[in-house]
Amino acid sequence: MLDWFKQILEIGIQNNANEWHIPLDKPTFFRIAGITSDVDFTADNDMFVALLQDLLPPKQLAKLEQDEGMDFINESFLLDEQGDEKMGRFLCNLQRQRGLMSFVVRRPSRDASVFFDILKYAVDNRASDLHVREGKYVRLRIDSKLVDTDFMTDSVFFEKALEDILPAGKRPVYEKTGDLDFAWEEEGIGRFRVNLHRQRGKSAFTFRHVKSKAPTVKEVGLPEVLKTIVQARNGIIFISGTTGSGKSTTMAAMLDHVNNTAEEHIITIEDPIEYTFQDNLSFFEQREVGLDAESFDSALIHALRQDPDIIMVGEMRNRSTFETALTAAETGHMVISTLHTKNAPQSITRILDMFPLEERDTVRKNLSECLRAIICQRLAPKATGKGVVPVTEILINTPIVRKLIFDNKIDKLPQAIEGGAEENMMSFNKCLLNLVNAGEITEETAFNFSDNPQALKMNLKGIFLNESGGIIQ
């Protein structure tokens, strides 16, 4: 640890500071009980760079080499000087807010949980999921494969685990039903979506690692057109796909773009909250169903009275939620939500199926006016064998698409997507073709993820068909 940085930490500790802010070429300051207190110290460029080289995790340091000047807030990491009881544990992160680069240090809000070492090991080894059963070794899922660990649990561990991470008041729910979903953030490690369940009479946890910091569109590998889509002033955007296809991550990346480019009030309604946002140009209010709100419907209704510009609804579960979302879109708000469907046209059908036959014409015509886009997504394994890449189908509500929906010609939407490249629409096959040509995925993977592998095989040979079946060179 650099001497000057250690001295600043010690001064803050002596003054009971809970946050330390060290900006580049600006005076350092503390936050003490919510009040800002200036420090007679300024870190110049050389000192700031030395600090980052000394403390920043290698992955975050490497990203700085590709810095494009955009505002960002990196994920927090834990600083714990072994054997230095006076210093204690700190959470640190690097950020650029409104153009000002700062290194921020704060006190953790709670002690480490019994899962700390297990979760740290999982994240360090790039695990997507953890399976923790009572009296068994913990298993990780890494690059789609299950991997054993040396971590063994017992009944004492599980009792401590229930005390440490269960949301307040939720234990009776689990004991009654045998299932409980919630989110957990292990400070300095990351954020996880958690399922607690019983199997063979014993408790078991399944953790899924989700990045607490929202990724950028570029980091996720999503099409740049999503930035344009989310800039619409009102309407509804649907992100669709099967479970585990990255829908929440795509929504988070789109909202991250808004946060860094526009002054908007964004309300998220989720069960549970997956990504936490820190205000930049926009400001966020994040509500978790069951903790902050009674239901999706209730939270969405009240959101209309909270002066939002954008409302993100974690899942469009029923007719009532959709009707309220449609009302929000019609009254000048932007609504972003998810649907469990396998392609964009099916998303329209899924919405209409929420309503009785006699109401579907009215709903369809209203939807034709309010819809902005449907982004359907799948995750395909990379050619390298490590990681996944999103495969996207994009339907944009152009005048042609609007008329097809209005006239109930939903079956014609795939052709509209195929012919809508100039309007930034994209079919799954077109996306798969691009990924194969870029070396991101193998041809075998592309065929497995295609709804029409025969057409994709022709496309890979440079043969394309028009609407009448003619060949386009």
N, C-alpha and C positions, 0 to 999 in steps of 0.2 A: 504494500500500500504506500502511495506517495506521501511524504512527510506533510506537505501542505494540506493535502486532502484529509489526512488523519487529524490534523489540528482543527480543521473546520468542523469535522464530526464531533470532536471533543468539546469545542465551544458550544455547539448546538446541544449536546447532552447536558452540559452544565446549565444551560438556559431552558431545559425541558422542551426543546424543539421537537415537533413531530414531522416536519418536512424540511429538507435542505434543497435549495435551488441554486445551481451553479451555471449561470448562462455564459456563453462565449462573449468575451469583451464587454460584459455588463456586470455591475456589482452583484455579488452573491447576497442571497437573503434567506432567512428562516421563516417558517410559519410556526407560531407559538400560540396554541389555543385559538386558531383562526385568525390571528393578527400577524401581519407581515413585519419583520424586523430586519433592517439592512445590516450587512456586515462590511467592514472596511477591507474588502478584498475583491479583486477582479482577476479572473483567469484569462490570460491572453491565449493566442492561437497555439503556441508551443505547449503551454501547460495543459490546455484542453485536450490536445491530441495525445499527449503523454498519459493523461487520465484515462482516455478511451482505450488506448493500447494496453494499459495496465489492468483495467477492470472489465471492459466490454466482452461478452461471450464471442468466441471466434466467428459464429455465423452472423451475428449482428455487425461485427467489425467488417466482415467481407462484404456485406450489403452496402456499406458506406462507399465502397469503391464504385458502385453503380448509382450513386446518389444523383437524382434528377432535379433536386432543388424543391421538391414538393414537401408540404408539411407532413409529419408523421409522428406517431407515438409508438416506440418499440415495446415489446413485451417486457415486463419486469423480471429481474433476476435477483437471486438471493446473494447478499454479501454477508458472510459469517466468518469472522477472523477467529480461527481455532485457538483456544487457550487465552483469548483476550476478553475476560468477563466484563470488563468495563465498557467495551464497545458494544457488545451484543449483536443482534441480527438486524439487518436492514434490507429493504427492497429498493432496487435501483432501476432506473430506465433512462434511456436517451430519447429526447423528443425535439422536434422543431415545430413551434406553434407561432403562427403569424410571422414566419420567417426567422424567428429567434431560436437558435439551437441552445438547448439546456440539458445538463445532467441533473436528474432529480433523485433524491434519496428520501425515503420515508420509513417510519416505523411500521412493522407488520401489525395488522389489527387484531391478530390472535396468535396463539402458540401453534406450532406445527402439529398436525394430526398424526395418528398412529400409522396412516398410510404414506407419510412423507417419503421415506426411503424407497418404498415400492414404486410410488408414482415418479420419483426422480429417476429411478433406474429405467422405468418404462419410457419416459420422455427422452432420456439420453440415448436410448436404443431405437428411437423412432417407432415405437409401438402405437398402433391406432386404437387397440382395445386391450383391456385387462380383465381376466376372469379370476375372481377371488372367492374361493369356497372354504368353508370351515373344515379344518383338519386336512387340507390338501395344499400342494404346492401351487403358487400363483402361476398362471399361464398368460403369455402375451401373444397378441397377433401382430406380426411384423411382416410387411409386404405380403399380406393375405395368408400367411402361414402361422400356425400355432407353435409357440416356442416355450419350452419349460424354463423355470427359474429356480433359484435356491431358496426363495422365500416360502416358508411354511407358516400356516396360521393355526390357531386353536380357538377354543371357546372364549378364553380370556381376551384374546385379540379382538374377536368379533363383538364382545360386549363393549370394549373400549371404542371400537369403530362406530357402533350405533350411537354412543354418547357424543363422539367427536363430530360427526358429519351430518347426522339426520337433521332436517329443518325442524324448527321449533313446532311442537304440537303434532308432528307427523308419525311418531312411533305408534300411537293407537291405530292409525289408519293402516300401517303395515301389518300390525299384529292381527287386525281383523281380516284384511284382504289377502295378505301374502305377497303383495306387489306394491312397489313405490318408485316413482320416477322423480328425480330432482337433479339439480346442478350443484357441483362442488368446485370451489377454487382453492387449490393448495397454493398459498402465496409463495411466490418465488419459483414455482414449478409450472403451473398452468391451470387451465379450466377443464372440467370434465362433466360429461353428461352421464348420470349414474342411474342404474336400475338395481334396486334391492329386491330380492325375491327369495322364496323358500323352495328348496328342492330336497326331497327325501327327509323332510322334517327339520332341515338345517338351513341357516341363512347363507346367501351367496350374493356377491356384488359383481356387476358388470360395469366397467368404466369405459367410456369412449372419450379419447382426448380431443378436445376442440380448442382451437386457438383463442385465447382470451382477447387478443388484439385482432381486430378485423383485418383480413388481408386486402391487398389491392387487387383490382381486376387483372393487372399484369402478373402479379405473383401467383394467382390461381390459374392463369392460362386461359382466361375467358376472352371472348371477342370484344374488341374495343367499342363496338356499337352499343354495348350495354350501358356505357357512360352516357350516350346520347338518349337512350330510351328512358333512363331514370331522371333525366332533366325535364321531362314533361311536367306541366303545371298541375294537371289533374288527371283523373282516370284510374284504371286498374291495371296492374301488371301482375301476371301469374308466373311463378317459377314452379314448374312441374317435374315429376320424375318419381321413381320408386323410392322406397325407404333406403337411406344410405347413399343416395346419388349426389349429395352435396348441395341440396337446395338451400339450406340455411347459410352455407358458406357463400353461395352466389349472392343471396340477398344482402349479407353483411358486406361483401365487396362493393356492391352497388351503393349502399348507404355510406360506406367509407368515402366513396368518390364525392357524394353530396356533401359530406362533412368537411371535406377539404376544398370545396369549390363554391359553395353557396351558403347563404345565411338562412337556414330553415329550422323550424321547430319540428323535431321528429319524435314520434311516440311509437315505441315497440310494445307489442302484446304477445307474450310467449309462454310456453309451458314445456320445459323450463327456459329461462334465459340462457342462451348459449354463448353469445359474444357480448362483451361489455365494451361500450363506446365511451371515449373521452372527448369532451366537446372541443371542437376547433372553430371553424366558422359557424357551423350549426350547433344546436344544443339538443341533447337527448333526454327523454324521460322513458325509462324502461320498466315495464310492469310485468310481473310474473303471476300467472293465474294460480290461484290457491294461496298466494302470499300477499300480493298487492291488490288483487281483484278476484271477485267471486267466480267469474267465467269469462270466456272470450267475448260473448255477447254483451255482457255488462260493461266490460272494459272498453269495447268498441263504441258502445252508445255514449258512454261518458267522455270518451276521447273527442267526440264531436264538439263538446263544450269546453275543451281545453286549448283552443286556438292552434291546432296542429296544421302544418303544411303537408307532412307525410305521415301516414299511419302504416306501420308494418305489423301484419297479423301473422303469427307463426304458422297457423294452419286454418284453412277454410273448411271447418268441420261439418257445417250443416246449413240449412236453408236460411235460418234466422241470421247467422253471421254474414252470409252472402248478401242478404237484403240490406242489412245495415251498411255493409261495405259499398254496395251499389249506391245507396243514399249519400254516403260520404263522397264518392266519386262525382256524383251529379251535383253536389253543392260546392265543388271547387277544390277538393282535396285529392292528393295522390295516395292510393292504397296499393301496397305490395303484399302479396300473400302466396302461399304454396298450395298445390294440389297433388294428390297421389295418382298420377296418370302417366302413361308410357310415351305419349306424343302430344303435340300441340292440338291437333284437331280433336283428339279424345277429351281434352280438357273442357272444350265447349260442351260436349255431350255429357260429361260428368256434372257440370253445373246445371244443365237442363234437367238431369235426372233427379235433382233435389226437389223438383216442383211437380205438381200434378199436371196431367196432359192439358187441361183447359187453361193453364197459366203459362205454358212454355212459350207460346208465341210472343206474349208481352215481354217476358224475361229476355228472350233472345233478341228482340228488337232494342230493348234498353241496353243490353250488353254490347250490341253492335256499335252503339254510340260511345259507351264508356271505356271499352277495352282499349288499351294502348299496345300491349304486346304479351305474348306467351313465350317464355323461354323454357324449353324442355331439356332435361339434362340426364346424361349417364356418365359413369366413371369407368374408363378403360385403363387397363394396366399399361404402363409405358414399355417401350421396346427394350429398355435396359433391364427390366425386371424389378426396378425399384420405384415405387410411387405410382400414382395414377394421373390421368389427364382427363379433363372434362370433354365430353362429346355433346355438342349442343344443336338443338333445332330451334330456330327463331322465327316466330310468326309475328309480323307487325301489322297493325290494323290500318292498312292502306285503304283507299276508296274501294278497290276491288275486293279486298277481304271483308270490308264492312258490308258491302252489298251481298256477298255470298252468305254471310251470317244472317243478315236481315231477311234474305229470301229462303233461308233454311236449306242452303246447298252446302252443308258442312262437308259432304263427301268430296267437294271440289277444292277444299283447302290445301291438300297436299300438292296439287298442281300449282296453286297460287304461290306456295312456298318455293317450289322448284323454279318458277318463273320470276321470282321476286328478288333476284340478286341485286339489282340496281337500287332497290329500296332497303338493302342490307338484311334481307331475309336469308335463311340458310336451312337446308334440309340436313338430316342426319348423314345421308350419304355424302353430301358435299363436304361436311365437316370431317367425316372419316377420310375422305379422299385427301383433303388438305393435311391431315395428321400423318397419313402414310407418306405423302410426298415430302413432308418435313422430317421424316424419320422418327417421329414421336411414338408411333405404334407400328406393329407389324401388320402385314396384309391379313394374316390369319385372325388377329384380334379384330380388325376392321370387319371382316365377314361375320364374325360371331356377334358383333354389336349392330349390324345392319338389319333393318326391317326388309330390305330388298337386296340380298347379296348378289343376285344375278345382275341387277342393274349396276351395282357397285363394281362388279368384275369388269363390265364393259367400260365403265368410267375410268378404271385404272389403265385400260388400254387406249384411252383417249376417245372413246365412242360415247356420244350422248344422244338421247332421243328427245325430239320436241313433242308437243302435246298430241300431234296427229300420228306419232310413231316414226316420223322421219329422222334420219341420222343427221346430227349436227357435228361438224368437224371442229 
